[in-house]
Amino acid sequence: MINVLMIEDDTEFAEILSEYLAKYNIKITNYEDPYLGLSAGIKNYDLLILDLTLPGIDGLEVCKEVVERYDIPIIISSARSDISDKVIGLQLGADDYLPKPYDPKEMYARIQSLIRRYKKSKSGDSSGTNSDSDFRIDEKRHQIFLKDEPLNLTPAEYEILLYMIKHNGYSISREQLVYNCNSLKDKGSKSLDVIMGRLRTKIGDSSRNPKYIHSVRGIGYKLVG
């Protein structure tokens, strides 16, 4: 069973999500009071779902404190639409940002992806690459090779592809890709679409019949290979 700590003051919303995830052997323990949530033994949970609009303290402050004190994946779940909240949350160390409202299926998919990624990291393979991969990274030279052939990439293309290679085989949200790309001047989703189109061209991929970069409906992308 996956044990999830949730800090959310909308009890009806928390109950709906809890009932849905229970079908997949995911147990949610929710705290309306963020201070109680912070003292709930966070290290005993597998993942934290964190709202931002909380009584008495901003959720971003909660996120900062959890990141500084614990090693636990964090998904921010918030109705706040300010783009700066997303940027700050991810910069503070949150792993994902899921804006409300959303389908519980999407939360389930993101939980599974994050849990797999953390387990892989704990096992000692945090690079996301393996000897069977068609991609090879030379981070010292900021170079990525496909089947030993160097790819001619822009800084933004390099950062996006590097992030995907390090999370090879796992679904990655569009928000994660955008906010982990420091070279991307325009933080809109259209810029990411353009970069993905160029990357697919440079690696000889096709959006209709992809070999490497696959679109994951409702989430983002996944690199395979």
C-alpha positions as CSV (number, residue, x, y, z in Angstrom):
1,M,0.0,0.0,0.0
2,I,1.1,3.5,-0.8
3,N,0.6,5.9,2.1
4,V,0.0,9.5,1.1
5,L,-0.1,12.5,3.4
6,M,-2.5,15.2,2.2
7,I,-2.6,18.8,3.6
8,E,-5.9,20.2,2.2
9,D,-8.6,22.3,3.9
10,D,-11.3,21.3,1.4
11,T,-12.5,18.2,3.1
12,E,-15.1,17.3,0.5
13,F,-12.4,17.4,-2.2
14,A,-10.0,15.4,-0.1
15,E,-12.7,12.7,0.6
16,I,-13.5,12.3,-3.1
17,L,-9.8,11.9,-4.0
18,S,-9.3,9.5,-1.1
19,E,-12.2,7.3,-2.2
20,Y,-10.9,7.1,-5.7
21,L,-7.3,6.4,-4.9
22,A,-8.3,3.7,-2.3
23,K,-9.4,1.5,-5.3
24,Y,-5.7,1.4,-6.3
25,N,-4.4,0.6,-2.8
26,I,-3.4,4.2,-2.1
27,K,-4.3,5.4,1.4
28,I,-4.7,9.2,2.0
29,T,-4.4,10.7,5.4
30,N,-5.6,14.3,5.2
31,Y,-5.1,17.2,7.6
32,E,-7.0,20.4,7.3
33,D,-4.7,22.1,9.7
34,P,-1.3,22.5,8.1
35,Y,0.5,22.6,11.4
36,L,-1.0,19.2,12.3
37,G,0.1,17.9,8.9
38,L,3.7,19.1,9.5
39,S,3.7,17.2,12.8
40,A,2.1,14.1,11.5
41,G,5.3,12.1,11.1
42,I,6.0,13.0,7.5
43,K,8.9,10.5,7.2
44,N,6.4,7.7,7.5
45,Y,4.6,8.6,4.3
46,D,5.5,7.8,0.7
47,L,4.3,11.1,-0.8
48,L,2.8,14.5,0.1
49,I,-0.1,16.2,-1.7
50,L,-0.1,19.8,-0.7
51,D,-2.6,22.6,-1.2
52,L,-1.4,26.2,-1.3
53,T,-4.4,28.0,0.2
54,L,-4.3,26.9,3.8
55,P,-5.4,28.4,7.1
56,G,-2.7,30.2,9.0
57,I,0.2,29.6,6.7
58,D,0.8,29.7,2.9
59,G,1.3,26.3,1.3
60,L,4.6,27.5,-0.3
61,E,6.0,28.0,3.2
62,V,4.9,24.4,4.1
63,C,6.5,23.2,0.9
64,K,9.8,24.9,1.8
65,E,9.8,23.5,5.3
66,V,9.1,19.9,4.2
67,V,11.8,20.0,1.5
68,E,14.4,21.3,4.0
69,R,13.5,18.6,6.6
70,Y,12.4,15.5,4.7
71,D,13.1,13.4,1.6
72,I,9.6,12.9,0.3
73,P,8.1,13.5,-3.2
74,I,5.7,16.5,-3.2
75,I,2.8,17.2,-5.5
76,I,1.3,20.6,-5.2
77,S,-2.5,20.5,-5.8
78,S,-4.0,24.0,-5.9
79,A,-6.7,26.1,-7.5
80,R,-4.3,29.1,-7.4
81,S,-3.7,30.0,-11.1
82,D,-0.9,32.5,-10.7
83,I,2.0,31.2,-12.8
84,S,4.4,32.5,-10.2
85,D,3.0,30.0,-7.7
86,K,3.9,27.2,-10.0
87,V,7.4,28.5,-10.6
88,I,8.1,29.1,-6.9
89,G,6.7,25.8,-5.8
90,L,8.9,23.8,-8.3
91,Q,11.9,26.0,-7.5
92,L,11.4,25.3,-3.8
93,G,11.6,21.6,-4.5
94,A,8.1,20.3,-5.3
95,D,8.2,17.5,-7.8
96,D,5.0,18.3,-9.6
97,Y,2.2,20.9,-9.8
98,L,-1.3,19.8,-10.6
99,P,-3.8,22.7,-10.9
100,K,-7.4,22.2,-9.7
101,P,-9.8,21.1,-10.9
102,Y,-8.4,17.8,-12.3
103,D,-9.5,14.3,-12.9
104,P,-8.5,11.9,-10.1
105,K,-7.1,9.6,-12.8
106,E,-4.4,12.2,-13.5
107,M,-3.4,12.4,-9.8
108,Y,-3.2,8.6,-9.7
109,A,-0.9,8.6,-12.8
110,R,1.3,11.3,-11.3
111,I,1.6,9.5,-8.0
112,Q,2.6,6.3,-9.7
113,S,5.2,8.1,-11.8
114,L,6.7,9.9,-8.8
115,I,6.8,6.8,-6.6
116,R,8.6,4.8,-9.3
117,R,11.1,7.6,-9.8
118,Y,11.9,7.9,-6.1
119,K,12.3,4.1,-5.8
120,K,14.7,4.1,-8.7
121,S,16.7,7.0,-7.2
122,K,16.9,5.1,-3.8
123,S,18.2,2.0,-5.6
124,G,21.2,4.1,-6.7
125,D,20.3,4.8,-10.3
126,S,19.4,8.4,-10.4
127,S,20.7,9.2,-13.8
128,G,17.8,7.5,-15.6
129,T,20.2,6.1,-18.2
130,N,21.4,2.6,-18.8
131,S,23.8,0.7,-21.0
132,D,20.9,-0.4,-23.3
133,S,19.8,3.2,-24.0
134,D,20.3,4.7,-27.5
135,F,21.2,8.0,-25.8
136,R,24.4,8.9,-24.1
137,I,25.1,12.1,-22.1
138,D,28.3,14.0,-21.7
139,E,27.3,16.6,-19.2
140,K,30.8,18.1,-19.0
141,R,30.7,19.0,-22.6
142,H,26.9,19.6,-22.7
143,Q,26.5,17.1,-25.4
144,I,24.0,14.3,-26.0
145,F,24.6,11.4,-28.4
146,L,22.1,9.3,-30.2
147,K,23.6,6.0,-31.2
148,D,27.0,7.6,-30.7
149,E,26.2,10.4,-33.1
150,P,26.3,13.9,-31.5
151,L,23.0,15.9,-31.6
152,N,23.2,19.6,-32.6
153,L,20.9,21.0,-29.9
154,T,20.0,24.5,-28.7
155,P,20.5,25.1,-24.9
156,A,16.7,24.7,-24.3
157,E,16.6,21.6,-26.4
158,Y,19.5,20.2,-24.5
159,E,18.0,20.9,-21.1
160,I,14.6,19.4,-22.0
161,L,16.1,16.2,-23.6
162,L,18.6,15.9,-20.7
163,Y,15.8,16.0,-18.2
164,M,13.8,13.4,-20.2
165,I,16.8,11.0,-20.5
166,K,17.3,11.2,-16.8
167,H,13.7,10.1,-16.3
168,N,13.7,7.6,-19.1
169,G,10.6,5.5,-19.2
170,Y,8.5,7.7,-16.8
171,S,5.8,10.1,-17.6
172,I,6.8,13.7,-17.1
173,S,4.4,16.6,-16.8
174,R,4.6,19.6,-19.1
175,E,5.1,21.8,-16.0
176,Q,8.1,19.8,-14.9
177,L,9.7,20.2,-18.3
178,V,9.0,23.9,-18.6
179,Y,10.3,24.8,-15.2
180,N,13.4,22.6,-15.3
181,C,14.5,24.4,-18.5
182,N,16.3,27.6,-17.5
183,S,17.1,28.4,-21.1
184,L,13.4,28.6,-22.1
185,K,12.7,32.3,-22.1
186,D,9.0,31.9,-22.9
187,K,7.5,29.7,-20.2
188,G,4.3,29.1,-22.1
189,S,3.2,25.6,-23.3
190,K,3.5,26.7,-26.9
191,S,7.2,27.1,-26.6
192,L,7.5,23.5,-25.2
193,D,5.5,22.2,-28.2
194,V,7.9,23.9,-30.6
195,I,10.9,22.4,-28.8
196,M,9.4,19.0,-28.8
197,G,8.7,19.3,-32.5
198,R,12.4,20.3,-33.2
199,L,13.7,17.5,-30.9
200,R,11.6,14.9,-32.7
201,T,13.0,16.1,-36.1
202,K,16.6,16.0,-34.8
203,I,16.3,12.5,-33.5
204,G,14.3,11.2,-36.5
205,D,11.1,10.7,-34.5
206,S,7.5,11.1,-35.5
207,S,4.6,12.4,-33.4
208,R,2.2,10.0,-35.1
209,N,4.4,6.9,-34.8
210,P,7.1,7.8,-32.2
211,K,10.0,5.6,-31.2
212,Y,11.5,7.8,-28.5
213,I,9.3,10.8,-27.4
214,H,5.7,9.7,-26.6
215,S,2.9,12.1,-25.7
216,V,1.0,11.1,-22.5
217,R,-2.5,12.4,-22.6
218,G,-3.4,14.7,-19.8
219,I,0.1,14.6,-18.4
220,G,2.9,15.5,-20.8
221,Y,5.6,13.3,-22.3
222,K,7.6,10.1,-21.8
223,L,11.0,9.2,-23.3
224,V,11.5,5.6,-24.2
225,G,14.8,4.2,-25.5
